[in-house]
Amino acid sequence: MAGRTKQDYHNYTLRDGRIVVKHGITDDVSRRLSQMKSRRLRFTSMTVDPVAVSEETARRREKWRIKAYQRSHRGRKPRYNK
């Protein structure tokens, strides 16, 4: 039986007020938050999924969330997911 993949990635969403500006994944939430601030991205809050998943699952969820956003916003991606 193969071993389980390491589940240490989280999906996150950056918002500027109510507007979603980025969907992403990270394995270290506090480091990623400081990276986003140092890049001077304009956002007011970061929402992190509490359940850790494998990197593959996190990437799949990120793509799904971006596609769902595009369906609701005339095909445009969130501001920082270009």
Backbone as XML, in Angstrom:
<?xml version="1.0"?>
<chain id="A" units="angstrom">
  <residue number="1" name="MET">
    <atom name="N" x="0.847" y="-1.186" z="0.000"/>
    <atom name="CA" x="0.000" y="0.000" z="0.000"/>
    <atom name="C" x="0.890" y="1.247" z="0.000"/>
  </residue>
  <residue number="2" name="ALA">
    <atom name="N" x="0.587" y="2.159" z="-0.861"/>
    <atom name="CA" x="1.366" y="3.399" z="-0.963"/>
    <atom name="C" x="1.058" y="4.314" z="0.222"/>
  </residue>
  <residue number="3" name="GLY">
    <atom name="N" x="2.058" y="5.101" z="0.613"/>
    <atom name="CA" x="1.862" y="6.039" z="1.723"/>
    <atom name="C" x="1.021" y="7.232" z="1.303"/>
  </residue>
  <residue number="4" name="ARG">
    <atom name="N" x="0.445" y="7.864" z="2.285"/>
    <atom name="CA" x="-0.363" y="9.043" z="2.007"/>
    <atom name="C" x="0.533" y="10.215" z="1.632"/>
  </residue>
  <residue number="5" name="THR">
    <atom name="N" x="0.018" y="11.079" z="0.784"/>
    <atom name="CA" x="0.757" y="12.291" z="0.462"/>
    <atom name="C" x="0.662" y="13.254" z="1.629"/>
  </residue>
  <residue number="6" name="LYS">
    <atom name="N" x="1.676" y="14.057" z="1.750"/>
    <atom name="CA" x="1.727" y="15.020" z="2.838"/>
    <atom name="C" x="0.651" y="16.079" z="2.628"/>
  </residue>
  <residue number="7" name="GLN">
    <atom name="N" x="-0.148" y="16.305" z="3.646"/>
    <atom name="CA" x="-1.245" y="17.254" z="3.533"/>
    <atom name="C" x="-0.927" y="18.488" z="4.373"/>
  </residue>
  <residue number="8" name="ASP">
    <atom name="N" x="-0.241" y="19.443" z="3.749"/>
    <atom name="CA" x="0.146" y="20.640" z="4.490"/>
    <atom name="C" x="-0.080" y="21.921" z="3.694"/>
  </residue>
  <residue number="9" name="TYR">
    <atom name="N" x="-0.921" y="21.875" z="2.666"/>
    <atom name="CA" x="-1.222" y="23.067" z="1.868"/>
    <atom name="C" x="-2.618" y="23.575" z="2.200"/>
  </residue>
  <residue number="10" name="HIS">
    <atom name="N" x="-2.762" y="24.902" z="2.143"/>
    <atom name="CA" x="-4.050" y="25.543" z="2.398"/>
    <atom name="C" x="-4.399" y="26.430" z="1.214"/>
  </residue>
  <residue number="11" name="ASN">
    <atom name="N" x="-5.681" y="26.494" z="0.879"/>
    <atom name="CA" x="-6.156" y="27.455" z="-0.106"/>
    <atom name="C" x="-6.485" y="28.746" z="0.624"/>
  </residue>
  <residue number="12" name="TYR">
    <atom name="N" x="-6.269" y="29.868" z="-0.042"/>
    <atom name="CA" x="-6.593" y="31.159" z="0.563"/>
    <atom name="C" x="-7.223" y="32.078" z="-0.470"/>
  </residue>
  <residue number="13" name="THR">
    <atom name="N" x="-7.927" y="33.086" z="0.030"/>
    <atom name="CA" x="-8.560" y="34.094" z="-0.815"/>
    <atom name="C" x="-8.205" y="35.467" z="-0.267"/>
  </residue>
  <residue number="14" name="LEU">
    <atom name="N" x="-7.701" y="36.335" z="-1.123"/>
    <atom name="CA" x="-7.452" y="37.728" z="-0.748"/>
    <atom name="C" x="-8.634" y="38.555" z="-1.221"/>
  </residue>
  <residue number="15" name="ARG">
    <atom name="N" x="-9.093" y="39.464" z="-0.371"/>
    <atom name="CA" x="-10.216" y="40.336" z="-0.717"/>
    <atom name="C" x="-9.835" y="41.793" z="-0.470"/>
  </residue>
  <residue number="16" name="ASP">
    <atom name="N" x="-10.379" y="42.654" z="-1.300"/>
    <atom name="CA" x="-10.279" y="44.091" z="-1.102"/>
    <atom name="C" x="-11.709" y="44.552" z="-0.829"/>
  </residue>
  <residue number="17" name="GLY">
    <atom name="N" x="-12.054" y="44.657" z="0.444"/>
    <atom name="CA" x="-13.450" y="44.870" z="0.813"/>
    <atom name="C" x="-14.208" y="43.586" z="0.545"/>
  </residue>
  <residue number="18" name="ARG">
    <atom name="N" x="-15.247" y="43.662" z="-0.294"/>
    <atom name="CA" x="-15.999" y="42.455" z="-0.663"/>
    <atom name="C" x="-15.501" y="41.830" z="-1.949"/>
  </residue>
  <residue number="19" name="ILE">
    <atom name="N" x="-14.604" y="42.502" z="-2.656"/>
    <atom name="CA" x="-14.151" y="42.051" z="-3.969"/>
    <atom name="C" x="-13.002" y="41.052" z="-3.823"/>
  </residue>
  <residue number="20" name="VAL">
    <atom name="N" x="-13.135" y="39.906" z="-4.473"/>
    <atom name="CA" x="-12.061" y="38.902" z="-4.475"/>
    <atom name="C" x="-10.973" y="39.388" z="-5.423"/>
  </residue>
  <residue number="21" name="VAL">
    <atom name="N" x="-9.725" y="39.453" z="-4.930"/>
    <atom name="CA" x="-8.624" y="39.910" z="-5.778"/>
    <atom name="C" x="-7.617" y="38.803" z="-6.069"/>
  </residue>
  <residue number="22" name="LYS">
    <atom name="N" x="-7.651" y="37.671" z="-5.333"/>
    <atom name="CA" x="-6.732" y="36.567" z="-5.620"/>
    <atom name="C" x="-7.174" y="35.294" z="-4.914"/>
  </residue>
  <residue number="23" name="HIS">
    <atom name="N" x="-7.072" y="34.173" z="-5.636"/>
    <atom name="CA" x="-7.192" y="32.838" z="-5.056"/>
    <atom name="C" x="-5.808" y="32.215" z="-5.163"/>
  </residue>
  <residue number="24" name="GLY">
    <atom name="N" x="-5.360" y="31.523" z="-4.120"/>
    <atom name="CA" x="-4.041" y="30.905" z="-4.178"/>
    <atom name="C" x="-3.898" y="29.770" z="-3.193"/>
  </residue>
  <residue number="25" name="ILE">
    <atom name="N" x="-2.680" y="29.180" z="-3.177"/>
    <atom name="CA" x="-2.362" y="28.114" z="-2.229"/>
    <atom name="C" x="-1.057" y="28.455" z="-1.529"/>
  </residue>
  <residue number="26" name="THR">
    <atom name="N" x="-0.873" y="27.890" z="-0.336"/>
    <atom name="CA" x="0.355" y="28.102" z="0.405"/>
    <atom name="C" x="0.567" y="26.970" z="1.398"/>
  </residue>
  <residue number="27" name="ASP">
    <atom name="N" x="1.831" y="26.765" z="1.757"/>
    <atom name="CA" x="2.129" y="25.790" z="2.803"/>
    <atom name="C" x="2.526" y="26.487" z="4.099"/>
  </residue>
  <residue number="28" name="ASP">
    <atom name="N" x="2.656" y="27.812" z="4.058"/>
    <atom name="CA" x="2.977" y="28.598" z="5.254"/>
    <atom name="C" x="2.195" y="29.911" z="5.171"/>
  </residue>
  <residue number="29" name="VAL">
    <atom name="N" x="1.095" y="29.977" z="5.893"/>
    <atom name="CA" x="0.154" y="31.097" z="5.780"/>
    <atom name="C" x="0.787" y="32.423" z="6.192"/>
  </residue>
  <residue number="30" name="SER">
    <atom name="N" x="1.486" y="32.464" z="7.319"/>
    <atom name="CA" x="2.052" y="33.737" z="7.785"/>
    <atom name="C" x="3.135" y="34.249" z="6.832"/>
  </residue>
  <residue number="31" name="ARG">
    <atom name="N" x="3.939" y="33.338" z="6.277"/>
    <atom name="CA" x="4.970" y="33.749" z="5.313"/>
    <atom name="C" x="4.321" y="34.311" z="4.056"/>
  </residue>
  <residue number="32" name="ARG">
    <atom name="N" x="3.258" y="33.649" z="3.585"/>
    <atom name="CA" x="2.581" y="34.109" z="2.370"/>
    <atom name="C" x="1.920" y="35.466" z="2.580"/>
  </residue>
  <residue number="33" name="LEU">
    <atom name="N" x="1.347" y="35.685" z="3.747"/>
    <atom name="CA" x="0.732" y="36.972" z="4.054"/>
    <atom name="C" x="1.776" y="38.087" z="4.023"/>
  </residue>
  <residue number="34" name="SER">
    <atom name="N" x="2.937" y="37.844" z="4.614"/>
    <atom name="CA" x="3.986" y="38.872" z="4.604"/>
    <atom name="C" x="4.524" y="39.098" z="3.191"/>
  </residue>
  <residue number="35" name="GLN">
    <atom name="N" x="4.576" y="38.043" z="2.365"/>
    <atom name="CA" x="5.011" y="38.209" z="0.967"/>
    <atom name="C" x="4.032" y="39.108" z="0.210"/>
  </residue>
  <residue number="36" name="MET">
    <atom name="N" x="2.753" y="38.878" z="0.409"/>
    <atom name="CA" x="1.743" y="39.676" z="-0.285"/>
    <atom name="C" x="1.816" y="41.138" z="0.145"/>
  </residue>
  <residue number="37" name="LYS">
    <atom name="N" x="2.036" y="41.368" z="1.432"/>
    <atom name="CA" x="2.157" y="42.747" z="1.915"/>
    <atom name="C" x="3.422" y="43.407" z="1.384"/>
  </residue>
  <residue number="38" name="SER">
    <atom name="N" x="4.529" y="42.666" z="1.323"/>
    <atom name="CA" x="5.781" y="43.254" z="0.835"/>
    <atom name="C" x="5.713" y="43.554" z="-0.662"/>
  </residue>
  <residue number="39" name="ARG">
    <atom name="N" x="4.865" y="42.814" z="-1.403"/>
    <atom name="CA" x="4.676" y="43.106" z="-2.830"/>
    <atom name="C" x="3.729" y="44.277" z="-3.030"/>
  </residue>
  <residue number="40" name="ARG">
    <atom name="N" x="3.207" y="44.818" z="-1.917"/>
    <atom name="CA" x="2.314" y="45.965" z="-1.916"/>
    <atom name="C" x="1.033" y="45.731" z="-2.716"/>
  </residue>
  <residue number="41" name="LEU">
    <atom name="N" x="0.501" y="44.495" z="-2.619"/>
    <atom name="CA" x="-0.788" y="44.216" z="-3.232"/>
    <atom name="C" x="-1.868" y="44.875" z="-2.389"/>
  </residue>
  <residue number="42" name="ARG">
    <atom name="N" x="-2.874" y="45.388" z="-3.044"/>
    <atom name="CA" x="-3.954" y="46.078" z="-2.340"/>
    <atom name="C" x="-5.030" y="45.071" z="-1.949"/>
  </residue>
  <residue number="43" name="PHE">
    <atom name="N" x="-5.125" y="44.765" z="-0.652"/>
    <atom name="CA" x="-6.157" y="43.889" z="-0.136"/>
    <atom name="C" x="-6.415" y="44.227" z="1.322"/>
  </residue>
  <residue number="44" name="THR">
    <atom name="N" x="-7.600" y="43.868" z="1.809"/>
    <atom name="CA" x="-7.956" y="44.179" z="3.195"/>
    <atom name="C" x="-8.032" y="42.946" z="4.076"/>
  </residue>
  <residue number="45" name="SER">
    <atom name="N" x="-8.268" y="41.757" z="3.495"/>
    <atom name="CA" x="-8.360" y="40.563" z="4.319"/>
    <atom name="C" x="-7.888" y="39.332" z="3.562"/>
  </residue>
  <residue number="46" name="MET">
    <atom name="N" x="-7.484" y="38.323" z="4.334"/>
    <atom name="CA" x="-7.054" y="37.040" z="3.782"/>
    <atom name="C" x="-7.855" y="35.953" z="4.491"/>
  </residue>
  <residue number="47" name="THR">
    <atom name="N" x="-8.600" y="35.178" z="3.730"/>
    <atom name="CA" x="-9.379" y="34.071" z="4.277"/>
    <atom name="C" x="-8.665" y="32.778" z="3.916"/>
  </residue>
  <residue number="48" name="VAL">
    <atom name="N" x="-8.401" y="31.934" z="4.915"/>
    <atom name="CA" x="-7.670" y="30.687" z="4.700"/>
    <atom name="C" x="-8.585" y="29.513" z="5.020"/>
  </residue>
  <residue number="49" name="ASP">
    <atom name="N" x="-8.603" y="28.508" z="4.134"/>
    <atom name="CA" x="-9.348" y="27.284" z="4.425"/>
    <atom name="C" x="-8.669" y="26.579" z="5.594"/>
  </residue>
  <residue number="50" name="PRO">
    <atom name="N" x="-9.421" y="26.188" z="6.606"/>
    <atom name="CA" x="-8.809" y="25.581" z="7.791"/>
    <atom name="C" x="-8.304" y="24.154" z="7.575"/>
  </residue>
  <residue number="51" name="VAL">
    <atom name="N" x="-8.802" y="23.463" z="6.555"/>
    <atom name="CA" x="-8.415" y="22.077" z="6.324"/>
    <atom name="C" x="-7.191" y="22.017" z="5.413"/>
  </residue>
  <residue number="52" name="ALA">
    <atom name="N" x="-6.146" y="21.337" z="5.873"/>
    <atom name="CA" x="-4.944" y="21.159" z="5.067"/>
    <atom name="C" x="-5.168" y="20.017" z="4.079"/>
  </residue>
  <residue number="53" name="VAL">
    <atom name="N" x="-4.682" y="20.191" z="2.859"/>
    <atom name="CA" x="-4.831" y="19.183" z="1.811"/>
    <atom name="C" x="-3.488" y="18.994" z="1.113"/>
  </residue>
  <residue number="54" name="SER">
    <atom name="N" x="-3.415" y="18.017" z="0.211"/>
    <atom name="CA" x="-2.186" y="17.801" z="-0.549"/>
    <atom name="C" x="-2.011" y="18.933" z="-1.563"/>
  </residue>
  <residue number="55" name="GLU">
    <atom name="N" x="-0.806" y="19.073" z="-2.067"/>
    <atom name="CA" x="-0.530" y="20.139" z="-3.040"/>
    <atom name="C" x="-1.382" y="19.960" z="-4.290"/>
  </residue>
  <residue number="56" name="GLU">
    <atom name="N" x="-1.522" y="18.738" z="-4.750"/>
    <atom name="CA" x="-2.315" y="18.466" z="-5.944"/>
    <atom name="C" x="-3.774" y="18.881" z="-5.756"/>
  </residue>
  <residue number="57" name="THR">
    <atom name="N" x="-4.345" y="18.536" z="-4.617"/>
    <atom name="CA" x="-5.734" y="18.904" z="-4.329"/>
    <atom name="C" x="-5.875" y="20.416" z="-4.204"/>
  </residue>
  <residue number="58" name="ALA">
    <atom name="N" x="-4.915" y="21.070" z="-3.559"/>
    <atom name="CA" x="-4.957" y="22.525" z="-3.405"/>
    <atom name="C" x="-4.919" y="23.214" z="-4.767"/>
  </residue>
  <residue number="59" name="ARG">
    <atom name="N" x="-4.057" y="22.736" z="-5.669"/>
    <atom name="CA" x="-3.983" y="23.330" z="-7.013"/>
    <atom name="C" x="-5.286" y="23.116" z="-7.784"/>
  </residue>
  <residue number="60" name="ARG">
    <atom name="N" x="-5.864" y="21.931" z="-7.650"/>
    <atom name="CA" x="-7.135" y="21.649" z="-8.313"/>
    <atom name="C" x="-8.221" y="22.589" z="-7.801"/>
  </residue>
  <residue number="61" name="ARG">
    <atom name="N" x="-8.299" y="22.803" z="-6.483"/>
    <atom name="CA" x="-9.306" y="23.703" z="-5.903"/>
    <atom name="C" x="-9.076" y="25.147" z="-6.328"/>
  </residue>
  <residue number="62" name="GLU">
    <atom name="N" x="-7.807" y="25.548" z="-6.417"/>
    <atom name="CA" x="-7.499" y="26.915" z="-6.857"/>
    <atom name="C" x="-8.010" y="27.129" z="-8.282"/>
  </residue>
  <residue number="63" name="LYS">
    <atom name="N" x="-7.727" y="26.196" z="-9.175"/>
    <atom name="CA" x="-8.194" y="26.318" z="-10.566"/>
    <atom name="C" x="-9.714" y="26.363" z="-10.625"/>
  </residue>
  <residue number="64" name="TRP">
    <atom name="N" x="-10.370" y="25.502" z="-9.819"/>
    <atom name="CA" x="-11.824" y="25.470" z="-9.797"/>
    <atom name="C" x="-12.396" y="26.804" z="-9.330"/>
  </residue>
  <residue number="65" name="ARG">
    <atom name="N" x="-11.802" y="27.396" z="-8.296"/>
    <atom name="CA" x="-12.289" y="28.675" z="-7.769"/>
    <atom name="C" x="-12.091" y="29.812" z="-8.768"/>
  </residue>
  <residue number="66" name="ILE">
    <atom name="N" x="-10.973" y="29.804" z="-9.476"/>
    <atom name="CA" x="-10.735" y="30.839" z="-10.488"/>
    <atom name="C" x="-11.744" y="30.699" z="-11.625"/>
  </residue>
  <residue number="67" name="LYS">
    <atom name="N" x="-11.991" y="29.464" z="-12.064"/>
    <atom name="CA" x="-12.985" y="29.248" z="-13.128"/>
    <atom name="C" x="-14.387" y="29.656" z="-12.682"/>
  </residue>
  <residue number="68" name="ALA">
    <atom name="N" x="-14.734" y="29.379" z="-11.431"/>
    <atom name="CA" x="-16.043" y="29.784" z="-10.910"/>
    <atom name="C" x="-16.150" y="31.308" z="-10.887"/>
  </residue>
  <residue number="69" name="TYR">
    <atom name="N" x="-15.068" y="31.980" z="-10.500"/>
    <atom name="CA" x="-15.043" y="33.447" z="-10.498"/>
    <atom name="C" x="-15.255" y="33.963" z="-11.924"/>
  </residue>
  <residue number="70" name="GLN">
    <atom name="N" x="-14.554" y="33.352" z="-12.886"/>
    <atom name="CA" x="-14.661" y="33.795" z="-14.274"/>
    <atom name="C" x="-16.085" y="33.628" z="-14.813"/>
  </residue>
  <residue number="71" name="ARG">
    <atom name="N" x="-16.758" y="32.542" z="-14.441"/>
    <atom name="CA" x="-18.137" y="32.337" z="-14.899"/>
    <atom name="C" x="-19.058" y="33.452" z="-14.415"/>
  </residue>
  <residue number="72" name="SER">
    <atom name="N" x="-18.755" y="34.009" z="-13.261"/>
    <atom name="CA" x="-19.609" y="35.057" z="-12.697"/>
    <atom name="C" x="-19.174" y="36.470" z="-13.079"/>
  </residue>
  <residue number="73" name="HIS">
    <atom name="N" x="-18.006" y="36.611" z="-13.727"/>
    <atom name="CA" x="-17.462" y="37.939" z="-14.016"/>
    <atom name="C" x="-17.035" y="38.100" z="-15.476"/>
  </residue>
  <residue number="74" name="ARG">
    <atom name="N" x="-17.864" y="37.608" z="-16.376"/>
    <atom name="CA" x="-17.658" y="37.784" z="-17.821"/>
    <atom name="C" x="-16.283" y="37.306" z="-18.300"/>
  </residue>
  <residue number="75" name="GLY">
    <atom name="N" x="-15.778" y="36.235" z="-17.720"/>
    <atom name="CA" x="-14.522" y="35.651" z="-18.180"/>
    <atom name="C" x="-13.260" y="36.281" z="-17.624"/>
  </residue>
  <residue number="76" name="ARG">
    <atom name="N" x="-13.401" y="37.313" z="-16.797"/>
    <atom name="CA" x="-12.209" y="37.961" z="-16.213"/>
    <atom name="C" x="-11.750" y="37.193" z="-14.982"/>
  </residue>
  <residue number="77" name="LYS">
    <atom name="N" x="-10.441" y="37.126" z="-14.798"/>
    <atom name="CA" x="-9.873" y="36.513" z="-13.604"/>
    <atom name="C" x="-9.808" y="37.548" z="-12.492"/>
  </residue>
  <residue number="78" name="PRO">
    <atom name="N" x="-9.637" y="37.115" z="-11.227"/>
    <atom name="CA" x="-9.423" y="38.080" z="-10.154"/>
    <atom name="C" x="-8.201" y="38.956" z="-10.445"/>
  </residue>
  <residue number="79" name="ARG">
    <atom name="N" x="-8.161" y="40.121" z="-9.853"/>
    <atom name="CA" x="-7.157" y="41.147" z="-10.142"/>
    <atom name="C" x="-5.714" y="40.610" z="-10.175"/>
  </residue>
  <residue number="80" name="TYR">
    <atom name="N" x="-5.327" y="39.804" z="-9.197"/>
    <atom name="CA" x="-3.936" y="39.349" z="-9.099"/>
    <atom name="C" x="-3.732" y="37.924" z="-9.568"/>
  </residue>
  <residue number="81" name="ASN">
    <atom name="N" x="-4.702" y="37.316" z="-10.238"/>
    <atom name="CA" x="-4.547" y="35.976" z="-10.797"/>
    <atom name="C" x="-4.341" y="36.043" z="-12.305"/>
  </residue>
  <residue number="82" name="LYS">
    <atom name="N" x="-3.649" y="36.996" z="-12.779"/>
    <atom name="CA" x="-3.458" y="37.151" z="-14.234"/>
    <atom name="C" x="-2.539" y="36.142" z="-14.820"/>
  </residue>
</chain>
